[in-house]
Amino acid sequence: MPHSPDVVAPLPVAPAPRIALMSDGADWHSRSLVRAFATAGARARLVNLSACGIDTAAGGLDLPGFAAARPDAVLVRTVPGGSFEAVTLRLGILHALDAIGVPVWNNARAIERCVDKSMTSFLLARAGIPTPPTWAVQSMPQAAAIVEREGAPLVLKPLFGSQGRGLRLIRNATDLPASAEMAGVYYLQRYVGVERQGFHDFRVLVVRGRVVATMMRHASQWITNVKRGGKPVSAVADATMKDLAIAAAAAVGADFAGVDIIHDAAGRALVLEVNSMPAWSGLQRTTSINVAAVLADELVATLPARAQARA
């Protein structure tokens, strides 16, 4: 009989990881991430947190598009706004995903810490990270006393604001708006803007403890956010800025973050804010690095290690 060659069975192919991409719309960022995850060998599905729920009769969670199977990982692009109760439930769903072992970038705790600017400021100061002196109080008399005591301009920010909306420069107590306009909370930060042929600060993107890209935001007035007319300019973070950005992301527990850094009149770098759901369309215009690809690659790279740790 002729000798039969050994037949080698093909190795099983692992299914592509299934990613729940939390977004309230198919914007440029979400479309870029879907493509990036596909290139990284994963399947990303857009899920609106406002359509999700708790279902204890069916495994605990109701995530559209995932039925009884849980996602292999979650990347949170946006958390839709709404009533206090609605936002609490949406963050609770992210907490629940984390509790059942699904990796969530960023997890609910990091998002809560960054959305609440006062907690971000507290954690930065507690970690010894240079940041402008900041106060958060719950009445106009308290806020007025701080303004009078400091004697220097202060920036008033909505506690939950983003993209430069609602910022006001407070030079004296009469500049303070009524409590109702601020939802009963006055978040005040020492103004450190310096006119240097216009105003500028830096956005530093940190992913898993390393700086991925940096841009300078330049504007003719002190609010430099790109959404408020600031111009994104290519920049390279120096060692001090890198260290500060990485430390700031770690202080709030973020897997990825957009860290805002400004230099005061003495040239000292200070962290203004940490963003746990940063947009990067402006940043992308200043760098050849594909930001969506970095996020997708880094998240997918963590999955085998997590699987081995659970085994």
Secondary structure as a PSIPRED ss2 file (coil, helix, strand):
# PSIPRED VFORMAT (PSIPRED V4.0)

   1 M C   1.000  0.000  0.000
   2 P C   1.000  0.000  0.000
   3 H C   1.000  0.000  0.000
   4 S C   1.000  0.000  0.000
   5 P C   1.000  0.000  0.000
   6 D C   1.000  0.000  0.000
   7 V C   1.000  0.000  0.000
   8 V C   1.000  0.000  0.000
   9 A C   1.000  0.000  0.000
  10 P C   1.000  0.000  0.000
  11 L C   1.000  0.000  0.000
  12 P C   1.000  0.000  0.000
  13 V C   1.000  0.000  0.000
  14 A C   1.000  0.000  0.000
  15 P C   1.000  0.000  0.000
  16 A C   1.000  0.000  0.000
  17 P C   1.000  0.000  0.000
  18 R E   0.000  0.000  1.000
  19 I E   0.000  0.000  1.000
  20 A E   0.000  0.000  1.000
  21 L E   0.000  0.000  1.000
  22 M E   0.000  0.000  1.000
  23 S C   1.000  0.000  0.000
  24 D C   1.000  0.000  0.000
  25 G C   1.000  0.000  0.000
  26 A C   1.000  0.000  0.000
  27 D C   1.000  0.000  0.000
  28 W H   0.000  1.000  0.000
  29 H H   0.000  1.000  0.000
  30 S H   0.000  1.000  0.000
  31 R H   0.000  1.000  0.000
  32 S H   0.000  1.000  0.000
  33 L H   0.000  1.000  0.000
  34 V H   0.000  1.000  0.000
  35 R H   0.000  1.000  0.000
  36 A H   0.000  1.000  0.000
  37 F H   0.000  1.000  0.000
  38 A H   0.000  1.000  0.000
  39 T H   0.000  1.000  0.000
  40 A C   1.000  0.000  0.000
  41 G C   1.000  0.000  0.000
  42 A C   1.000  0.000  0.000
  43 R E   0.000  0.000  1.000
  44 A E   0.000  0.000  1.000
  45 R E   0.000  0.000  1.000
  46 L E   0.000  0.000  1.000
  47 V E   0.000  0.000  1.000
  48 N C   1.000  0.000  0.000
  49 L H   0.000  1.000  0.000
  50 S H   0.000  1.000  0.000
  51 A H   0.000  1.000  0.000
  52 C C   1.000  0.000  0.000
  53 G E   0.000  0.000  1.000
  54 I E   0.000  0.000  1.000
  55 D E   0.000  0.000  1.000
  56 T H   0.000  1.000  0.000
  57 A H   0.000  1.000  0.000
  58 A H   0.000  1.000  0.000
  59 G C   1.000  0.000  0.000
  60 G E   0.000  0.000  1.000
  61 L E   0.000  0.000  1.000
  62 D E   0.000  0.000  1.000
  63 L C   1.000  0.000  0.000
  64 P C   1.000  0.000  0.000
  65 G C   1.000  0.000  0.000
  66 F C   1.000  0.000  0.000
  67 A C   1.000  0.000  0.000
  68 A C   1.000  0.000  0.000
  69 A C   1.000  0.000  0.000
  70 R C   1.000  0.000  0.000
  71 P C   1.000  0.000  0.000
  72 D C   1.000  0.000  0.000
  73 A E   0.000  0.000  1.000
  74 V E   0.000  0.000  1.000
  75 L E   0.000  0.000  1.000
  76 V E   0.000  0.000  1.000
  77 R C   1.000  0.000  0.000
  78 T C   1.000  0.000  0.000
  79 V C   1.000  0.000  0.000
  80 P C   1.000  0.000  0.000
  81 G C   1.000  0.000  0.000
  82 G C   1.000  0.000  0.000
  83 S C   1.000  0.000  0.000
  84 F H   0.000  1.000  0.000
  85 E H   0.000  1.000  0.000
  86 A H   0.000  1.000  0.000
  87 V H   0.000  1.000  0.000
  88 T H   0.000  1.000  0.000
  89 L H   0.000  1.000  0.000
  90 R H   0.000  1.000  0.000
  91 L H   0.000  1.000  0.000
  92 G H   0.000  1.000  0.000
  93 I H   0.000  1.000  0.000
  94 L H   0.000  1.000  0.000
  95 H H   0.000  1.000  0.000
  96 A H   0.000  1.000  0.000
  97 L H   0.000  1.000  0.000
  98 D H   0.000  1.000  0.000
  99 A H   0.000  1.000  0.000
 100 I C   1.000  0.000  0.000
 101 G C   1.000  0.000  0.000
 102 V C   1.000  0.000  0.000
 103 P C   1.000  0.000  0.000
 104 V E   0.000  0.000  1.000
 105 W E   0.000  0.000  1.000
 106 N C   1.000  0.000  0.000
 107 N C   1.000  0.000  0.000
 108 A H   0.000  1.000  0.000
 109 R H   0.000  1.000  0.000
 110 A H   0.000  1.000  0.000
 111 I H   0.000  1.000  0.000
 112 E H   0.000  1.000  0.000
 113 R H   0.000  1.000  0.000
 114 C H   0.000  1.000  0.000
 115 V H   0.000  1.000  0.000
 116 D C   1.000  0.000  0.000
 117 K H   0.000  1.000  0.000
 118 S H   0.000  1.000  0.000
 119 M H   0.000  1.000  0.000
 120 T H   0.000  1.000  0.000
 121 S H   0.000  1.000  0.000
 122 F H   0.000  1.000  0.000
 123 L H   0.000  1.000  0.000
 124 L H   0.000  1.000  0.000
 125 A H   0.000  1.000  0.000
 126 R H   0.000  1.000  0.000
 127 A C   1.000  0.000  0.000
 128 G C   1.000  0.000  0.000
 129 I C   1.000  0.000  0.000
 130 P C   1.000  0.000  0.000
 131 T C   1.000  0.000  0.000
 132 P C   1.000  0.000  0.000
 133 P C   1.000  0.000  0.000
 134 T E   0.000  0.000  1.000
 135 W E   0.000  0.000  1.000
 136 A E   0.000  0.000  1.000
 137 V E   0.000  0.000  1.000
 138 Q C   1.000  0.000  0.000
 139 S C   1.000  0.000  0.000
 140 M H   0.000  1.000  0.000
 141 P H   0.000  1.000  0.000
 142 Q H   0.000  1.000  0.000
 143 A H   0.000  1.000  0.000
 144 A H   0.000  1.000  0.000
 145 A H   0.000  1.000  0.000
 146 I H   0.000  1.000  0.000
 147 V H   0.000  1.000  0.000
 148 E H   0.000  1.000  0.000
 149 R H   0.000  1.000  0.000
 150 E H   0.000  1.000  0.000
 151 G C   1.000  0.000  0.000
 152 A C   1.000  0.000  0.000
 153 P C   1.000  0.000  0.000
 154 L E   0.000  0.000  1.000
 155 V E   0.000  0.000  1.000
 156 L E   0.000  0.000  1.000
 157 K E   0.000  0.000  1.000
 158 P C   1.000  0.000  0.000
 159 L C   1.000  0.000  0.000
 160 F C   1.000  0.000  0.000
 161 G C   1.000  0.000  0.000
 162 S C   1.000  0.000  0.000
 163 Q C   1.000  0.000  0.000
 164 G C   1.000  0.000  0.000
 165 R C   1.000  0.000  0.000
 166 G C   1.000  0.000  0.000
 167 L C   1.000  0.000  0.000
 168 R E   0.000  0.000  1.000
 169 L E   0.000  0.000  1.000
 170 I E   0.000  0.000  1.000
 171 R C   1.000  0.000  0.000
 172 N C   1.000  0.000  0.000
 173 A H   0.000  1.000  0.000
 174 T H   0.000  1.000  0.000
 175 D H   0.000  1.000  0.000
 176 L C   1.000  0.000  0.000
 177 P C   1.000  0.000  0.000
 178 A C   1.000  0.000  0.000
 179 S H   0.000  1.000  0.000
 180 A H   0.000  1.000  0.000
 181 E H   0.000  1.000  0.000
 182 M H   0.000  1.000  0.000
 183 A C   1.000  0.000  0.000
 184 G C   1.000  0.000  0.000
 185 V C   1.000  0.000  0.000
 186 Y E   0.000  0.000  1.000
 187 Y E   0.000  0.000  1.000
 188 L E   0.000  0.000  1.000
 189 Q E   0.000  0.000  1.000
 190 R E   0.000  0.000  1.000
 191 Y C   1.000  0.000  0.000
 192 V C   1.000  0.000  0.000
 193 G C   1.000  0.000  0.000
 194 V C   1.000  0.000  0.000
 195 E C   1.000  0.000  0.000
 196 R C   1.000  0.000  0.000
 197 Q C   1.000  0.000  0.000
 198 G C   1.000  0.000  0.000
 199 F E   0.000  0.000  1.000
 200 H E   0.000  0.000  1.000
 201 D E   0.000  0.000  1.000
 202 F E   0.000  0.000  1.000
 203 R E   0.000  0.000  1.000
 204 V E   0.000  0.000  1.000
 205 L E   0.000  0.000  1.000
 206 V E   0.000  0.000  1.000
 207 V E   0.000  0.000  1.000
 208 R C   1.000  0.000  0.000
 209 G C   1.000  0.000  0.000
 210 R E   0.000  0.000  1.000
 211 V E   0.000  0.000  1.000
 212 V E   0.000  0.000  1.000
 213 A E   0.000  0.000  1.000
 214 T E   0.000  0.000  1.000
 215 M E   0.000  0.000  1.000
 216 M E   0.000  0.000  1.000
 217 R E   0.000  0.000  1.000
 218 H E   0.000  0.000  1.000
 219 A E   0.000  0.000  1.000
 220 S C   1.000  0.000  0.000
 221 Q C   1.000  0.000  0.000
 222 W C   1.000  0.000  0.000
 223 I C   1.000  0.000  0.000
 224 T C   1.000  0.000  0.000
 225 N C   1.000  0.000  0.000
 226 V H   0.000  1.000  0.000
 227 K H   0.000  1.000  0.000
 228 R H   0.000  1.000  0.000
 229 G C   1.000  0.000  0.000
 230 G C   1.000  0.000  0.000
 231 K E   0.000  0.000  1.000
 232 P E   0.000  0.000  1.000
 233 V E   0.000  0.000  1.000
 234 S E   0.000  0.000  1.000
 235 A C   1.000  0.000  0.000
 236 V C   1.000  0.000  0.000
 237 A C   1.000  0.000  0.000
 238 D C   1.000  0.000  0.000
 239 A H   0.000  1.000  0.000
 240 T H   0.000  1.000  0.000
 241 M H   0.000  1.000  0.000
 242 K H   0.000  1.000  0.000
 243 D H   0.000  1.000  0.000
 244 L H   0.000  1.000  0.000
 245 A H   0.000  1.000  0.000
 246 I H   0.000  1.000  0.000
 247 A H   0.000  1.000  0.000
 248 A H   0.000  1.000  0.000
 249 A H   0.000  1.000  0.000
 250 A H   0.000  1.000  0.000
 251 A H   0.000  1.000  0.000
 252 V H   0.000  1.000  0.000
 253 G C   1.000  0.000  0.000
 254 A C   1.000  0.000  0.000
 255 D C   1.000  0.000  0.000
 256 F E   0.000  0.000  1.000
 257 A E   0.000  0.000  1.000
 258 G E   0.000  0.000  1.000
 259 V E   0.000  0.000  1.000
 260 D E   0.000  0.000  1.000
 261 I E   0.000  0.000  1.000
 262 I E   0.000  0.000  1.000
 263 H E   0.000  0.000  1.000
 264 D C   1.000  0.000  0.000
 265 A C   1.000  0.000  0.000
 266 A C   1.000  0.000  0.000
 267 G C   1.000  0.000  0.000
 268 R C   1.000  0.000  0.000
 269 A E   0.000  0.000  1.000
 270 L E   0.000  0.000  1.000
 271 V E   0.000  0.000  1.000
 272 L E   0.000  0.000  1.000
 273 E E   0.000  0.000  1.000
 274 V E   0.000  0.000  1.000
 275 N E   0.000  0.000  1.000
 276 S C   1.000  0.000  0.000
 277 M C   1.000  0.000  0.000
 278 P C   1.000  0.000  0.000
 279 A C   1.000  0.000  0.000
 280 W C   1.000  0.000  0.000
 281 S H   0.000  1.000  0.000
 282 G H   0.000  1.000  0.000
 283 L H   0.000  1.000  0.000
 284 Q H   0.000  1.000  0.000
 285 R C   1.000  0.000  0.000
 286 T C   1.000  0.000  0.000
 287 T C   1.000  0.000  0.000
 288 S C   1.000  0.000  0.000
 289 I C   1.000  0.000  0.000
 290 N C   1.000  0.000  0.000
 291 V H   0.000  1.000  0.000
 292 A H   0.000  1.000  0.000
 293 A H   0.000  1.000  0.000
 294 V H   0.000  1.000  0.000
 295 L H   0.000  1.000  0.000
 296 A H   0.000  1.000  0.000
 297 D H   0.000  1.000  0.000
 298 E H   0.000  1.000  0.000
 299 L H   0.000  1.000  0.000
 300 V H   0.000  1.000  0.000
 301 A H   0.000  1.000  0.000
 302 T H   0.000  1.000  0.000
 303 L H   0.000  1.000  0.000
 304 P H   0.000  1.000  0.000
 305 A H   0.000  1.000  0.000
 306 R H   0.000  1.000  0.000
 307 A H   0.000  1.000  0.000
 308 Q H   0.000  1.000  0.000
 309 A H   0.000  1.000  0.000
 310 R H   0.000  1.000  0.000
 311 A C   1.000  0.000  0.000
